[in-house]
Amino acid sequence: ELIGAAKFDEAKFDEAISLESLTARANQGAVVEDLPGVSVTLAAEVDRDAVVAENVGAVLPGRGTLASEYVVITAHHDGLGDGAVNSRRPDRYGEVHPGADANASGVAGLLVAARLVTAAYDRLGPGDDARSVIFLSFGASQRDFAGSTRYVERPPRPLRDHSLVINLDMIGTLGDNGRLEVGGLDSGVGLETLLRETLEARGQTFDTTPSLPAPWSDHDVFIAEQIPAVYFHTGLTDNYRSPDDTVDTLDLAGGARIARHAATLTVAAAMHSEPFDFSGPAGPARDDLASPGTLRVRVGIAPSAGGLGKGMRISQVFEDTSAAEAGLKRGDLLIEWDGKTITGVDDWQAILPEHTPGDEVTATVERGGKRVRVRLKLRGQ
């Protein structure tokens, strides 16, 4: 039977279901249940309002024979506003999502790094060669990386002269998990060696296993253009994309330490005599880039290193998610996902785009020397 919205609440179902209750459940990210025997016709009009976003940047001139090349250190300054788009807490739509970690932490790190790099350049001798440095904060990153995409489409300096990009995205929770993730080392020749020399000399350990599926931040836009790019990241927390992402939840000292590492790496890269030739992965074409919000499901776990080719180690399980409901635990080693063998994070990330909200999957993990199977019902983003 076809019924209009006005008569929806008058329909008789097996359970007490109203249009209001279904809307509330949908806003919470749950899957709307089947309504046997009911067909619904929907019509909608969509109005689009243009919003102006800005990229903000500055250039520190280089020295000598390398001055015409550029090292770029980036962050993004846009957030989610009132949570109308991409919020993990749609039930709290209308509340300000402060974005302290995502990504005020990265912008603060960019500003600290700019001051430190400038001071280091002031100490260079007259015969020193150093690349120019671009300090760049993007707008509209939450909208499929619109700011960084605009930059590579209309660069103020030729892209061929961009030697390296260093991206700071969510660097405010080092103290929560002690994990600094540095990715993209395979995108340029010599990057991993330089990074290890730079960070390990300062006593900083780091993890090179990506915890989020690419593309997830602005550095991926540059990798798509075959420009080497690395990123600094301290992982997701339960406050991510919610009104609870506030400054009092951050490890400010840890964020400052990461900013110093980024500044040290920037100067080392700027004075590196050899170019960082692009070495892949080539990544998706820029037209195919989409933000993590375009994934249709959210499992609720963050991967980590430690599988050593035998699975994917789970470093975090977020509250009120499919993973938490199923009983997955931090430290579990995921070895099978819906019948497919998982040898590492790449296997799992390749599967996720295939799923839609409501899918039920069986996951097998190793926990305490035993194999444990759990059943997950996947929710929407």
N, C-alpha and C positions, 0 to 999 in steps of 0.2 A: 504494500500500500504506500502511495506517495503522500507525504504529509508536509505541511508548511511549518516553519519555525514556530508560528503562533500556536499550532496544535501539537507540537512535539511533546510538551509536558502532559498532554491529555492522553497520549498513547499508553497502552497497558503492556508492561514488560514483566518478565519473571521476577525481576528485582526492582526496587524503587530507584529508577534512573530518571534524572531530569536533565534538560539541556544545560542548566546551570552547573550541576554536579559534573557532567562530562567535560564542560569547558574548564572547570577548576582542575580536574585531573589532567587534562591535556596541557594546561599551563604549568603543571608541575613536572612535565616531561614524561609522564607515564604513557603507556600505550592505551589508546581508546579501545575498549572491548567490543567484540562483535555484538550486533543487535539483530538477532535472527528474525527474518521476515520483514525487515524494514529497509526501504530504499530511500536515500536522501539525495535531493538535487540541490547543489550549492551554486550561488551566483555571487560574485564579488567584484567590486571596483577598487583599483589600486591607484592611489595618488603618490607620485614621487616628488619630493621636495629636494632641490639641489642644496647641498651643504658644502661650503668652501673649507678645505683643509690646507694646511701650509706645511711645507718642509722648511726647516731652519738649519742653516749651516754657516761655517766659517772656515777659512783656509789659513793654515800656517805655512808660509813660504819655506821651501827647502833650500839646500845649499849645494853649490858645486855641480858636478856632472849628473847627479840624480834628481835635481830640482824639478825637472819636467815630468817626473813620475809621482804617483800619489798612493799613500796609504790612507784608507778611509776607516774611521771609527764611528759606529752608528748605534742608535737606539730609536725607539719610537715613543712619541709622547701622547698619543691618543689613548682613550680608555673606552669604557662601556656606558658612561653616563648614567642613565636611570635603569639600565639593564634591559632595554627593549630588545636588543639583539645580542645573541651569543652568551647570555648570562647562564651560569650554572644554577641559579636560584630564581627561576621565572616566577615562583610563588611570591617573591619579594620585589616584583616589578614596581618601579616608581621610587624605590630607595636608591640613593646615590651609591654607585659602585666606585669607591675611591681609587682603586688600581695602584695601591702603594707598591706592591711587588711587581704587578703587571700593568704599566711598566715604569712607574716613577723611579723605581730602583735603578733601572737601566739608564734613565736620563740623568739621575744624580751621578751615577758612575761615569757617564760621558763627560759631565762638567768637571768632575774631579780629575779625570784623565786628561782633559784639555789643559787644565792648569799645570799638571805635572809634566806633560809633554812640552808645553811652552817653556817651562823653566829649564827643562833639559836642553832644549834648543838654544836657549840663552847662554848655556855653558859650552856650546860647541866652539871648537877652535876655527881659525880662518881657513885651514886646509881641509876641514872635514866635509865629506859628501853626505847628504841626507835627502831623502825624498820629501816632497811637500806632504802635509797632512790635512785632510778634510775632516772636520768634526761635523757630523750630520745627524739631525733628529728628524724622523719621518712623522708625518701625519697620516691618518687613514690606514694604518697598518691592519686594523681590525676589519677593514673592508677589502679583503683579498689583496693586501699589500699595495694599495693604490698609490701611496706616497713613494715608496721605493720603485714601483713600476714606472711612475711618472719620471723619476730621476733617471733611470736607465734609458727611457725613451727620449729624453731631452737633457742629456748630461751637460753641465757647464764646462766640463773638461772631457776630452775624448775617452771613451771607455777603454781603449787600447792602452791608455796611460795609467789605468787603475791597477796597481800591482797587487793589492791585498785589501780585503774588507774584514774588519773586526767588529762583530755585532754583540751588543749587550742587551739581553732580554731576560728579565726576571732573575736578578742576582741578589735578592734580598733575604734569602733564607738559608744561608750557609750553615748557621748554627743549629737549625732544626734537624738536618740530616747529615751534616758534615761532608756533603757531596758537592764538589764542583765539577760540572760537566763542561768539557771543551770539545766541540765537534768541528767537523769540516777539515780535519787535518789531511785527509786524502785528496783535497781539492787542489793542492799546489805542491810542487816539488820542493823539498827541504823544509816544509812547514812543521812537521812533527819534530824534527831534530831541533829546530830553532825554539819551538815551544817548550820542549823538555829542558833544553839548556836554560831557558829564561825562568820557567816556573820552578823546576826542581832545585835550581840554585837558590831560590828564595824559600825552600822548604814546603812548597805547596804541592800536595798530591791532587790528582784529577782523574776523571773518568772519561774515556773517549767513546763510550757506548751511548748512542742517542736514546733518549727516553721518550721522545715524541716522533711520530711519523712525519717525514718530510713531504711537502713543504710546511713549515710551521712558523717561520719568522722571516724577516726581511733579507737575511743573508742568502736565502734560497733564490731570491730574484737575481742576485749577482752570479750565483753558481750557474743558473740557467743561461747567463750570458758568457759563461766560461771565464769568469773572474774568480780567482781563489778567494775563499771566504771562510772564516772561522767564527765561532760564537762561544760566549760564556753564559752559563745558565746553572741555577741551583735547584731546579726541579719544581714540580707542582706541589701545592699544599691544598688542604681542604678549603682554604679561603680564596682560591683561584676563581676569578670571574664571579665574585659574589660581593655583597655589601660589607663583608667582614675582612676584605683585603685592605687593612688599615695600617698606618705607619707603626703603631705600637706592637704589631706582630712581627716586625722585621728585625733581623740581625744587622744593625747599622754598621758595627765594626767589621763584620764579615763582608758586607757590601763594599766598604771603603777599601778593604784589603784586595778584593777582586778588581776594583778600579785601578789600584796601584799596579796589579799584575797586567792589566790591559794597557796601561801607560808604558810599562816596561817593555811589553811585547811590541807596542807601536813603535817605540824608538829603535828597538833592535831590528824590526822589519824595515824601518825607514833607512837604516844605515847598512842593511845587508847588501853586500856587493853584487850578488847574483840575483836575477829575477826569479820570482816564484811562478815558474811556468805552470799553466793549468794542467792538472793531471786527472781530473774527473773526481767523482762521477759527474757526468754531464748534466744529470738532473732532467726534469721535465722541461719542455719548451715553455717559454714565459706565458704563452696563451693558455697553457694548461694549468698554470699555478692557481691554487685555491687555498684559502686559509683552513686551519683545522676545523673550523665551524662547519665546513661542507661535508665532513664525515657524518654519516647518518646515525651512528650509534656511539655511545660512550660506555666503555667497560668499567672504568674506575680503578685502573692500576697504572703504575709507572714502572717501566722496565729499568734494569740496571745491568752492570757488567757482572760477570761471575759464572755464566753458563759454560764458557769454554767449549762452545760447539755442541754441548749436550742439552741445551734448552735455553730458556729465557728466564733470568732471575727477576723476581718481583721485588722492587725496592719499597713500594708504597701501595697501600690499598685505601681508597678514599671512602669516607662514610656515605651512607645512603646511596649506594651505587649497586649495579648488578653484581660486581665482584664481591662487595661486602655481604650482600644478601646470600650469595652462594657459599660463603665461608672461605674464600681465598685469604691467604695470610702473607704478611711481609716475610720475605725469605723463601717463599715457595719457588720451586723451579718448574716453570711451565714447559712440558715436553710434548703435549699433544693438544690440538685445538680442533674440535669437531672432526676427528678422524685424520687430521693432517699433522705430520710430525713437525715439531718446532725445534730447530737447532739454535736459534738465536732471534734477536729482536727483529731482524729483517723479514724473517718468515712470517711472524705474527702481524707486523705492520702491513705486509702485502695482502693479508686476508681481510683486514678490517673494512676496507671500502666495499666489500661484497655484501656486507650485512645491512639489514634494515631493522628498524625498531620492531620488537616483537619476536624476532628470531630466537629460538632456543638452541643452545649449543652445549656440548659436553667438553669440559676441559680436564686434562689429566696433569697433575703436578706431583713432584717428588717432595716429600716433607718428612724430615726425620728418618730418612732411609726407607720410607714406605711410599707406595704410589697411592694417591688419593684422587678420586674422580668426583667432580662437582658439576652440577647443571646450572647454567646461567640463562636467564631471560633478559635479552638485551633491551636497553632503554634508548630513547632518542637523546640527541645531544642537548 
